Every structure is written in C-alpha cells, then in structure tokens.
Amino acid sequence: MFCPFCRHPDSRVIDSRTSDDGLSIRRRRQCPECGRRFSTTETASLNIIKRSGVVEPFSREKIVTGVRKACQGRPVTDSDLAMLAQKVEETIRQTGASQIDANDIGLAILPPLQKLDEVAYMRFASVYQGFSSLEDFEGAIAQLRREHASAADSAAAASAAERP
C-alpha cells in the first residue's frame, strides 16, 4: 500500500475494524517514512462471468435495475428492491467463490423475488427462463399454486397442533 502523502511503498496497519454490514474492513495505517496516518477500506472482490465470457465486478445496482423492470406497476418500493439485492449478494457471497456465472445470479434472485411479489416473479422468470409458450406460464403458475397449497396445509397443521 503506497502512502498517499509521500508515495512510500509500505505502511503499517495500526487498527482494523469490520464495517457494520460485515462486507468490508476499515484499516488505519501509518507510513514508516513520513509518519502520517491514513485509512483504507478493503472488500473481497466478487466478479461476474457474463454469457459472452466477459468478466465484470458484481453490482447490486444492476440487480435492482433488472428486477425493477419486472416490478413496474407493482406495489414494490425502492427499499424492497435494495433489500432483495442485499439478500442476493449475501447468498452469492456465501458460496465463497470469487467469480460466479451471471446465470447463478438469476437463480439467486428468483426465491426472494417470489416472496416479494409473485407477479414480478413471473415476469422475471418468464424472461430469465425464456418462457416461449402459454404452457411455460401455466407450468410456472401451477408450481406456485402447489407451493401455496403446501404452505397453507403446513400452516393449518401447525394451527391444529397448537389447539388443546
């Protein structure tokens, strides 16, 4: 790490602290040459491998932008989209990989988007999964209905078990 004041090629770490979100580390450094102190912020890099083979840095904003299109006209706020992007990033970072396929990001978007808004989920899934016929939509809707029925059955069973 070069000193930003005298350009000396070394520095000593005086203090390290994790950021509030746990995604970066703030370090206080001191230059052994000029003695001045400065701060750095370090983050683990996460790169996306696009279908074309191009590698680019991960961006929450790109997730928000892509999902926002599916949410047009739906009761979804910007803070909802920011939370969704954060959940997706956390899911991806939990894999421990430094590079991830763009396709895997789409897969990571689907579950939290389904919980957020099912219509937006269907819109996103139709583009992402390349729905090409009414049967594709019908199959996805049937899957959602099965999941709703299963969740309702589980909730009813839990409610019945709580009664004396």
CNS distance restraints for C-alpha pairs under 8 A (distance, minus, plus):
assign (resid   1 and name CA) (resid   9 and name CA) 6.03 0.50 0.50
assign (resid   1 and name CA) (resid  10 and name CA) 5.57 0.50 0.50
assign (resid   1 and name CA) (resid  11 and name CA) 6.24 0.50 0.50
assign (resid   2 and name CA) (resid   7 and name CA) 5.19 0.50 0.50
assign (resid   2 and name CA) (resid   8 and name CA) 5.45 0.50 0.50
assign (resid   2 and name CA) (resid   9 and name CA) 4.39 0.50 0.50
assign (resid   2 and name CA) (resid  10 and name CA) 5.73 0.50 0.50
assign (resid   2 and name CA) (resid  11 and name CA) 7.06 0.50 0.50
assign (resid   3 and name CA) (resid   7 and name CA) 4.59 0.50 0.50
assign (resid   3 and name CA) (resid   8 and name CA) 5.23 0.50 0.50
assign (resid   3 and name CA) (resid   9 and name CA) 6.57 0.50 0.50
assign (resid   3 and name CA) (resid  10 and name CA) 6.91 0.50 0.50
assign (resid   3 and name CA) (resid  11 and name CA) 6.74 0.50 0.50
assign (resid   3 and name CA) (resid  31 and name CA) 6.07 0.50 0.50
assign (resid   3 and name CA) (resid  38 and name CA) 7.99 0.50 0.50
assign (resid   4 and name CA) (resid  38 and name CA) 7.87 0.50 0.50
assign (resid   5 and name CA) (resid  34 and name CA) 7.98 0.50 0.50
assign (resid   5 and name CA) (resid  36 and name CA) 7.64 0.50 0.50
assign (resid   6 and name CA) (resid  33 and name CA) 7.79 0.50 0.50
assign (resid   6 and name CA) (resid  34 and name CA) 6.79 0.50 0.50
assign (resid   8 and name CA) (resid  31 and name CA) 7.27 0.50 0.50
assign (resid   8 and name CA) (resid  33 and name CA) 6.59 0.50 0.50
assign (resid  10 and name CA) (resid  31 and name CA) 6.75 0.50 0.50
assign (resid  10 and name CA) (resid  32 and name CA) 7.36 0.50 0.50
assign (resid  11 and name CA) (resid  29 and name CA) 6.12 0.50 0.50
assign (resid  11 and name CA) (resid  30 and name CA) 5.55 0.50 0.50
assign (resid  11 and name CA) (resid  31 and name CA) 4.59 0.50 0.50
assign (resid  11 and name CA) (resid  32 and name CA) 6.15 0.50 0.50
assign (resid  12 and name CA) (resid  29 and name CA) 5.34 0.50 0.50
assign (resid  12 and name CA) (resid  30 and name CA) 5.20 0.50 0.50
assign (resid  12 and name CA) (resid  31 and name CA) 6.32 0.50 0.50
assign (resid  12 and name CA) (resid  32 and name CA) 7.01 0.50 0.50
assign (resid  13 and name CA) (resid  27 and name CA) 6.57 0.50 0.50
assign (resid  13 and name CA) (resid  28 and name CA) 5.92 0.50 0.50
assign (resid  13 and name CA) (resid  29 and name CA) 4.42 0.50 0.50
assign (resid  13 and name CA) (resid  30 and name CA) 6.53 0.50 0.50
assign (resid  14 and name CA) (resid  27 and name CA) 7.36 0.50 0.50
assign (resid  14 and name CA) (resid  28 and name CA) 5.41 0.50 0.50
assign (resid  14 and name CA) (resid  29 and name CA) 5.36 0.50 0.50
assign (resid  14 and name CA) (resid  30 and name CA) 6.77 0.50 0.50
assign (resid  15 and name CA) (resid  27 and name CA) 5.60 0.50 0.50
assign (resid  15 and name CA) (resid  28 and name CA) 5.07 0.50 0.50
assign (resid  15 and name CA) (resid  29 and name CA) 7.21 0.50 0.50
assign (resid  16 and name CA) (resid  25 and name CA) 6.66 0.50 0.50
assign (resid  16 and name CA) (resid  26 and name CA) 5.71 0.50 0.50
assign (resid  16 and name CA) (resid  27 and name CA) 4.43 0.50 0.50
assign (resid  16 and name CA) (resid  28 and name CA) 6.50 0.50 0.50
assign (resid  17 and name CA) (resid  25 and name CA) 5.60 0.50 0.50
assign (resid  17 and name CA) (resid  26 and name CA) 5.25 0.50 0.50
assign (resid  17 and name CA) (resid  27 and name CA) 6.47 0.50 0.50
assign (resid  18 and name CA) (resid  22 and name CA) 5.76 0.50 0.50
assign (resid  18 and name CA) (resid  23 and name CA) 7.60 0.50 0.50
assign (resid  18 and name CA) (resid  24 and name CA) 6.04 0.50 0.50
assign (resid  18 and name CA) (resid  25 and name CA) 4.47 0.50 0.50
assign (resid  18 and name CA) (resid  26 and name CA) 6.21 0.50 0.50
assign (resid  19 and name CA) (resid  23 and name CA) 6.58 0.50 0.50
assign (resid  19 and name CA) (resid  24 and name CA) 5.48 0.50 0.50
assign (resid  19 and name CA) (resid  25 and name CA) 5.73 0.50 0.50
assign (resid  19 and name CA) (resid  26 and name CA) 6.69 0.50 0.50
assign (resid  23 and name CA) (resid  43 and name CA) 6.39 0.50 0.50
assign (resid  23 and name CA) (resid  44 and name CA) 7.59 0.50 0.50
assign (resid  24 and name CA) (resid  41 and name CA) 6.57 0.50 0.50
assign (resid  24 and name CA) (resid  42 and name CA) 5.44 0.50 0.50
assign (resid  24 and name CA) (resid  43 and name CA) 4.53 0.50 0.50
assign (resid  24 and name CA) (resid  44 and name CA) 7.26 0.50 0.50
assign (resid  25 and name CA) (resid  41 and name CA) 5.59 0.50 0.50
assign (resid  25 and name CA) (resid  42 and name CA) 5.12 0.50 0.50
assign (resid  25 and name CA) (resid  43 and name CA) 6.56 0.50 0.50
assign (resid  26 and name CA) (resid  39 and name CA) 6.88 0.50 0.50
assign (resid  26 and name CA) (resid  40 and name CA) 5.75 0.50 0.50
assign (resid  26 and name CA) (resid  41 and name CA) 4.50 0.50 0.50
assign (resid  26 and name CA) (resid  42 and name CA) 6.44 0.50 0.50
assign (resid  27 and name CA) (resid  39 and name CA) 5.55 0.50 0.50
assign (resid  27 and name CA) (resid  40 and name CA) 5.25 0.50 0.50
assign (resid  27 and name CA) (resid  41 and name CA) 6.28 0.50 0.50
assign (resid  27 and name CA) (resid  42 and name CA) 7.84 0.50 0.50
assign (resid  28 and name CA) (resid  37 and name CA) 6.96 0.50 0.50
assign (resid  28 and name CA) (resid  38 and name CA) 5.88 0.50 0.50
assign (resid  28 and name CA) (resid  39 and name CA) 4.53 0.50 0.50
assign (resid  28 and name CA) (resid  40 and name CA) 6.62 0.50 0.50
assign (resid  29 and name CA) (resid  37 and name CA) 5.52 0.50 0.50
assign (resid  29 and name CA) (resid  38 and name CA) 5.38 0.50 0.50
assign (resid  29 and name CA) (resid  39 and name CA) 5.94 0.50 0.50
assign (resid  29 and name CA) (resid  40 and name CA) 7.57 0.50 0.50
assign (resid  30 and name CA) (resid  35 and name CA) 5.95 0.50 0.50
assign (resid  30 and name CA) (resid  36 and name CA) 5.67 0.50 0.50
assign (resid  30 and name CA) (resid  37 and name CA) 4.34 0.50 0.50
assign (resid  30 and name CA) (resid  38 and name CA) 6.45 0.50 0.50
assign (resid  31 and name CA) (resid  35 and name CA) 4.90 0.50 0.50
assign (resid  31 and name CA) (resid  36 and name CA) 5.66 0.50 0.50
assign (resid  31 and name CA) (resid  37 and name CA) 6.45 0.50 0.50
assign (resid  44 and name CA) (resid  98 and name CA) 7.96 0.50 0.50
assign (resid  45 and name CA) (resid  57 and name CA) 7.42 0.50 0.50
assign (resid  45 and name CA) (resid  98 and name CA) 6.41 0.50 0.50
assign (resid  46 and name CA) (resid  57 and name CA) 6.03 0.50 0.50
assign (resid  46 and name CA) (resid  58 and name CA) 5.61 0.50 0.50
assign (resid  46 and name CA) (resid  93 and name CA) 7.84 0.50 0.50
assign (resid  46 and name CA) (resid  97 and name CA) 7.67 0.50 0.50
assign (resid  46 and name CA) (resid  98 and name CA) 4.86 0.50 0.50
assign (resid  46 and name CA) (resid  99 and name CA) 5.78 0.50 0.50
assign (resid  46 and name CA) (resid 100 and name CA) 7.70 0.50 0.50
assign (resid  47 and name CA) (resid  55 and name CA) 6.33 0.50 0.50
assign (resid  47 and name CA) (resid  56 and name CA) 5.46 0.50 0.50
assign (resid  47 and name CA) (resid  57 and name CA) 4.36 0.50 0.50
assign (resid  47 and name CA) (resid  58 and name CA) 5.26 0.50 0.50
assign (resid  47 and name CA) (resid  98 and name CA) 6.17 0.50 0.50
assign (resid  47 and name CA) (resid  99 and name CA) 4.64 0.50 0.50
assign (resid  47 and name CA) (resid 100 and name CA) 6.42 0.50 0.50
assign (resid  48 and name CA) (resid  55 and name CA) 5.49 0.50 0.50
assign (resid  48 and name CA) (resid  56 and name CA) 5.33 0.50 0.50
assign (resid  48 and name CA) (resid  57 and name CA) 5.94 0.50 0.50
assign (resid  48 and name CA) (resid  58 and name CA) 5.75 0.50 0.50
assign (resid  48 and name CA) (resid  99 and name CA) 5.63 0.50 0.50
assign (resid  48 and name CA) (resid 100 and name CA) 5.10 0.50 0.50
assign (resid  48 and name CA) (resid 101 and name CA) 5.69 0.50 0.50
assign (resid  48 and name CA) (resid 102 and name CA) 5.89 0.50 0.50
assign (resid  49 and name CA) (resid  53 and name CA) 5.84 0.50 0.50
assign (resid  49 and name CA) (resid  54 and name CA) 5.86 0.50 0.50
assign (resid  49 and name CA) (resid  55 and name CA) 4.59 0.50 0.50
assign (resid  49 and name CA) (resid  56 and name CA) 6.76 0.50 0.50
assign (resid  49 and name CA) (resid  99 and name CA) 6.74 0.50 0.50
assign (resid  49 and name CA) (resid 100 and name CA) 5.93 0.50 0.50
assign (resid  49 and name CA) (resid 101 and name CA) 4.71 0.50 0.50
assign (resid  49 and name CA) (resid 102 and name CA) 5.79 0.50 0.50
assign (resid  50 and name CA) (resid  54 and name CA) 5.41 0.50 0.50
assign (resid  50 and name CA) (resid  55 and name CA) 6.24 0.50 0.50
assign (resid  50 and name CA) (resid  56 and name CA) 7.80 0.50 0.50
assign (resid  50 and name CA) (resid 101 and name CA) 6.25 0.50 0.50
assign (resid  50 and name CA) (resid 102 and name CA) 5.19 0.50 0.50
assign (resid  50 and name CA) (resid 103 and name CA) 7.95 0.50 0.50
assign (resid  51 and name CA) (resid 101 and name CA) 7.71 0.50 0.50
assign (resid  51 and name CA) (resid 102 and name CA) 6.89 0.50 0.50
assign (resid  51 and name CA) (resid 103 and name CA) 7.91 0.50 0.50
assign (resid  59 and name CA) (resid  63 and name CA) 6.98 0.50 0.50
assign (resid  60 and name CA) (resid  64 and name CA) 6.36 0.50 0.50
assign (resid  60 and name CA) (resid  82 and name CA) 7.92 0.50 0.50
assign (resid  60 and name CA) (resid  85 and name CA) 5.54 0.50 0.50
assign (resid  60 and name CA) (resid  86 and name CA) 7.18 0.50 0.50
assign (resid  60 and name CA) (resid  89 and name CA) 7.23 0.50 0.50
assign (resid  61 and name CA) (resid  65 and name CA) 6.06 0.50 0.50
assign (resid  61 and name CA) (resid  85 and name CA) 7.77 0.50 0.50
assign (resid  62 and name CA) (resid  66 and name CA) 6.10 0.50 0.50
assign (resid  63 and name CA) (resid  67 and name CA) 6.07 0.50 0.50
assign (resid  63 and name CA) (resid  85 and name CA) 5.97 0.50 0.50
assign (resid  64 and name CA) (resid  68 and name CA) 5.76 0.50 0.50
assign (resid  64 and name CA) (resid  81 and name CA) 5.75 0.50 0.50
assign (resid  64 and name CA) (resid  82 and name CA) 6.65 0.50 0.50
assign (resid  64 and name CA) (resid  84 and name CA) 7.95 0.50 0.50
assign (resid  64 and name CA) (resid  85 and name CA) 6.22 0.50 0.50
assign (resid  65 and name CA) (resid  69 and name CA) 6.74 0.50 0.50
assign (resid  66 and name CA) (resid  70 and name CA) 7.21 0.50 0.50
assign (resid  67 and name CA) (resid  71 and name CA) 6.33 0.50 0.50
assign (resid  67 and name CA) (resid  81 and name CA) 7.49 0.50 0.50
assign (resid  67 and name CA) (resid 120 and name CA) 7.89 0.50 0.50
assign (resid  67 and name CA) (resid 124 and name CA) 7.03 0.50 0.50
assign (resid  68 and name CA) (resid  72 and name CA) 6.29 0.50 0.50
assign (resid  68 and name CA) (resid  81 and name CA) 7.31 0.50 0.50
assign (resid  70 and name CA) (resid 120 and name CA) 4.92 0.50 0.50
assign (resid  70 and name CA) (resid 121 and name CA) 7.35 0.50 0.50
assign (resid  70 and name CA) (resid 123 and name CA) 5.46 0.50 0.50
assign (resid  70 and name CA) (resid 124 and name CA) 5.49 0.50 0.50
assign (resid  71 and name CA) (resid  75 and name CA) 7.80 0.50 0.50
assign (resid  71 and name CA) (resid  76 and name CA) 6.54 0.50 0.50
assign (resid  71 and name CA) (resid 117 and name CA) 7.97 0.50 0.50
assign (resid  71 and name CA) (resid 119 and name CA) 7.91 0.50 0.50
assign (resid  71 and name CA) (resid 120 and name CA) 4.98 0.50 0.50
assign (resid  72 and name CA) (resid 120 and name CA) 8.00 0.50 0.50
assign (resid  74 and name CA) (resid 117 and name CA) 7.87 0.50 0.50
assign (resid  74 and name CA) (resid 119 and name CA) 7.96 0.50 0.50
assign (resid  74 and name CA) (resid 120 and name CA) 7.37 0.50 0.50
assign (resid  76 and name CA) (resid  80 and name CA) 6.18 0.50 0.50
assign (resid  76 and name CA) (resid  81 and name CA) 7.32 0.50 0.50
assign (resid  76 and name CA) (resid 116 and name CA) 7.80 0.50 0.50
assign (resid  76 and name CA) (resid 117 and name CA) 7.64 0.50 0.50
assign (resid  77 and name CA) (resid  81 and name CA) 6.50 0.50 0.50
assign (resid  78 and name CA) (resid  82 and name CA) 6.18 0.50 0.50
assign (resid  79 and name CA) (resid  83 and name CA) 6.14 0.50 0.50
assign (resid  80 and name CA) (resid  84 and name CA) 6.20 0.50 0.50
assign (resid  80 and name CA) (resid 116 and name CA) 7.81 0.50 0.50
assign (resid  81 and name CA) (resid  85 and name CA) 6.18 0.50 0.50
assign (resid  82 and name CA) (resid  86 and name CA) 6.21 0.50 0.50
assign (resid  83 and name CA) (resid  87 and name CA) 6.20 0.50 0.50
assign (resid  84 and name CA) (resid  88 and name CA) 6.21 0.50 0.50
assign (resid  84 and name CA) (resid 109 and name CA) 7.67 0.50 0.50
assign (resid  84 and name CA) (resid 112 and name CA) 6.32 0.50 0.50
assign (resid  84 and name CA) (resid 113 and name CA) 7.09 0.50 0.50
assign (resid  85 and name CA) (resid  89 and name CA) 6.16 0.50 0.50
assign (resid  85 and name CA) (resid 109 and name CA) 7.91 0.50 0.50
assign (resid  86 and name CA) (resid  90 and name CA) 6.13 0.50 0.50
assign (resid  87 and name CA) (resid  91 and name CA) 6.14 0.50 0.50
assign (resid  87 and name CA) (resid 112 and name CA) 7.50 0.50 0.50
assign (resid  88 and name CA) (resid  92 and name CA) 6.20 0.50 0.50
assign (resid  88 and name CA) (resid 105 and name CA) 7.40 0.50 0.50
assign (resid  88 and name CA) (resid 108 and name CA) 5.74 0.50 0.50
assign (resid  88 and name CA) (resid 109 and name CA) 5.92 0.50 0.50
assign (resid  88 and name CA) (resid 112 and name CA) 7.81 0.50 0.50
assign (resid  89 and name CA) (resid  93 and name CA) 6.02 0.50 0.50
assign (resid  90 and name CA) (resid  94 and name CA) 6.10 0.50 0.50
assign (resid  91 and name CA) (resid  95 and name CA) 7.06 0.50 0.50
assign (resid  91 and name CA) (resid 108 and name CA) 6.90 0.50 0.50
assign (resid  92 and name CA) (resid  96 and name CA) 7.69 0.50 0.50
assign (resid  92 and name CA) (resid  97 and name CA) 7.93 0.50 0.50
assign (resid  92 and name CA) (resid 100 and name CA) 7.91 0.50 0.50
assign (resid  92 and name CA) (resid 105 and name CA) 7.31 0.50 0.50
assign (resid  92 and name CA) (resid 108 and name CA) 7.30 0.50 0.50
assign (resid  93 and name CA) (resid  97 and name CA) 6.94 0.50 0.50
assign (resid 100 and name CA) (resid 104 and name CA) 6.77 0.50 0.50
assign (resid 100 and name CA) (resid 105 and name CA) 7.67 0.50 0.50
assign (resid 101 and name CA) (resid 105 and name CA) 6.91 0.50 0.50
assign (resid 102 and name CA) (resid 106 and name CA) 6.63 0.50 0.50
assign (resid 103 and name CA) (resid 107 and name CA) 6.46 0.50 0.50
assign (resid 104 and name CA) (resid 108 and name CA) 6.17 0.50 0.50
assign (resid 105 and name CA) (resid 109 and name CA) 6.22 0.50 0.50
assign (resid 106 and name CA) (resid 110 and name CA) 6.55 0.50 0.50
assign (resid 106 and name CA) (resid 128 and name CA) 7.01 0.50 0.50
assign (resid 107 and name CA) (resid 111 and name CA) 7.75 0.50 0.50
assign (resid 108 and name CA) (resid 112 and name CA) 7.81 0.50 0.50
assign (resid 109 and name CA) (resid 113 and name CA) 6.08 0.50 0.50
assign (resid 110 and name CA) (resid 114 and name CA) 6.01 0.50 0.50
assign (resid 110 and name CA) (resid 121 and name CA) 6.64 0.50 0.50
assign (resid 110 and name CA) (resid 124 and name CA) 7.89 0.50 0.50
assign (resid 110 and name CA) (resid 125 and name CA) 7.20 0.50 0.50
assign (resid 111 and name CA) (resid 115 and name CA) 6.52 0.50 0.50
assign (resid 112 and name CA) (resid 116 and name CA) 6.17 0.50 0.50
assign (resid 113 and name CA) (resid 117 and name CA) 6.04 0.50 0.50
assign (resid 113 and name CA) (resid 118 and name CA) 7.27 0.50 0.50
assign (resid 113 and name CA) (resid 120 and name CA) 7.15 0.50 0.50
assign (resid 113 and name CA) (resid 121 and name CA) 5.48 0.50 0.50
assign (resid 114 and name CA) (resid 118 and name CA) 4.98 0.50 0.50
assign (resid 114 and name CA) (resid 120 and name CA) 7.56 0.50 0.50
assign (resid 114 and name CA) (resid 121 and name CA) 4.98 0.50 0.50
assign (resid 117 and name CA) (resid 121 and name CA) 6.13 0.50 0.50
assign (resid 118 and name CA) (resid 122 and name CA) 6.15 0.50 0.50
assign (resid 119 and name CA) (resid 123 and name CA) 6.29 0.50 0.50
assign (resid 120 and name CA) (resid 124 and name CA) 6.09 0.50 0.50
assign (resid 121 and name CA) (resid 125 and name CA) 5.88 0.50 0.50
assign (resid 122 and name CA) (resid 126 and name CA) 5.86 0.50 0.50
assign (resid 122 and name CA) (resid 137 and name CA) 7.96 0.50 0.50
assign (resid 122 and name CA) (resid 140 and name CA) 7.66 0.50 0.50
assign (resid 123 and name CA) (resid 127 and name CA) 6.62 0.50 0.50
assign (resid 124 and name CA) (resid 128 and name CA) 5.88 0.50 0.50
assign (resid 125 and name CA) (resid 129 and name CA) 5.35 0.50 0.50
assign (resid 125 and name CA) (resid 130 and name CA) 7.57 0.50 0.50
assign (resid 125 and name CA) (resid 131 and name CA) 7.79 0.50 0.50
assign (resid 126 and name CA) (resid 130 and name CA) 5.56 0.50 0.50
assign (resid 126 and name CA) (resid 131 and name CA) 4.79 0.50 0.50
assign (resid 126 and name CA) (resid 137 and name CA) 7.40 0.50 0.50
assign (resid 127 and name CA) (resid 131 and name CA) 6.49 0.50 0.50
assign (resid 131 and name CA) (resid 136 and name CA) 5.46 0.50 0.50
assign (resid 131 and name CA) (resid 137 and name CA) 6.84 0.50 0.50
assign (resid 132 and name CA) (resid 136 and name CA) 6.66 0.50 0.50
assign (resid 133 and name CA) (resid 137 and name CA) 6.96 0.50 0.50
assign (resid 134 and name CA) (resid 138 and name CA) 6.10 0.50 0.50
assign (resid 135 and name CA) (resid 139 and name CA) 5.98 0.50 0.50
assign (resid 136 and name CA) (resid 140 and name CA) 6.34 0.50 0.50
assign (resid 137 and name CA) (resid 141 and name CA) 6.10 0.50 0.50
assign (resid 138 and name CA) (resid 142 and name CA) 5.99 0.50 0.50
assign (resid 139 and name CA) (resid 143 and name CA) 6.22 0.50 0.50
assign (resid 140 and name CA) (resid 144 and name CA) 6.36 0.50 0.50
assign (resid 141 and name CA) (resid 145 and name CA) 6.22 0.50 0.50
assign (resid 142 and name CA) (resid 146 and name CA) 6.22 0.50 0.50
assign (resid 143 and name CA) (resid 147 and name CA) 6.27 0.50 0.50
assign (resid 144 and name CA) (resid 148 and name CA) 6.20 0.50 0.50
assign (resid 145 and name CA) (resid 149 and name CA) 6.11 0.50 0.50
assign (resid 146 and name CA) (resid 150 and name CA) 6.07 0.50 0.50
assign (resid 147 and name CA) (resid 151 and name CA) 6.09 0.50 0.50
assign (resid 148 and name CA) (resid 152 and name CA) 6.04 0.50 0.50
assign (resid 149 and name CA) (resid 153 and name CA) 6.08 0.50 0.50
assign (resid 150 and name CA) (resid 154 and name CA) 6.19 0.50 0.50
assign (resid 151 and name CA) (resid 155 and name CA) 6.14 0.50 0.50
assign (resid 152 and name CA) (resid 156 and name CA) 6.10 0.50 0.50
assign (resid 153 and name CA) (resid 157 and name CA) 6.12 0.50 0.50
assign (resid 154 and name CA) (resid 158 and name CA) 6.15 0.50 0.50
assign (resid 155 and name CA) (resid 159 and name CA) 6.09 0.50 0.50
assign (resid 156 and name CA) (resid 160 and name CA) 6.08 0.50 0.50
assign (resid 157 and name CA) (resid 161 and name CA) 6.13 0.50 0.50
assign (resid 158 and name CA) (resid 162 and name CA) 6.42 0.50 0.50
assign (resid 159 and name CA) (resid 163 and name CA) 6.75 0.50 0.50
